[in-house]
């Protein structure tokens, strides 16, 4: 496992190294606008399996992905009008949208389910990585399933314990500030359903949807 300090190498160099790790099937820890995440190629069965093993996560529980923008997301999901509206309003930002996946998206996080969760992170490194990698990578938080996420690399590695042997690269951006997780909205139908309120309030979501009417 290699630890790279973001302040030492800069966003672009760190993103290039992280993207190379993802392409080789590796797993990274990286900063987002909410928490540190566990990143892997979201369409790779073996890489996603590593992420679930690190977290001790229920195999049936879905993992969401980070992408660069709305246009890239359309390669993997069915985008209706209300989903497009919310994406335009809140991306990049702390809003995860749950879409119906496109036909043929059947590996990695798209295996055995008909949904595909996406967000565009408002973090300079996470966004640069999405652009450099060019494909979805996992956006799940870097913590053991059921345990409180840590905000420093030292705390994360201590919590993960022996599971850190499956991590190839750590992008250390220092201790991240306390922040709520992303808000999660199911946008598969014409009537979106808020599954979790987080950094984006329920009121903000409904106010945005009303602008369409």
Beta strands, then each sheet from edge to edge (+ up, - down):
strand 1: 2-5
strand 2: 28-31
strand 3: 36-39
strand 4: 65-66
strand 5: 77-78
strand 6: 95-101
strand 7: 115-119
strand 8: 137-138
strand 9: 140-141
strand 10: 169-172
strand 11: 183-186
strand 12: 193-196
sheet 1: 1+ 10+ 2+ 3- 9+
sheet 2: 5+ 6- 7+ 4+ 8-
sheet 3: 5+ 6- 11- 12+
end
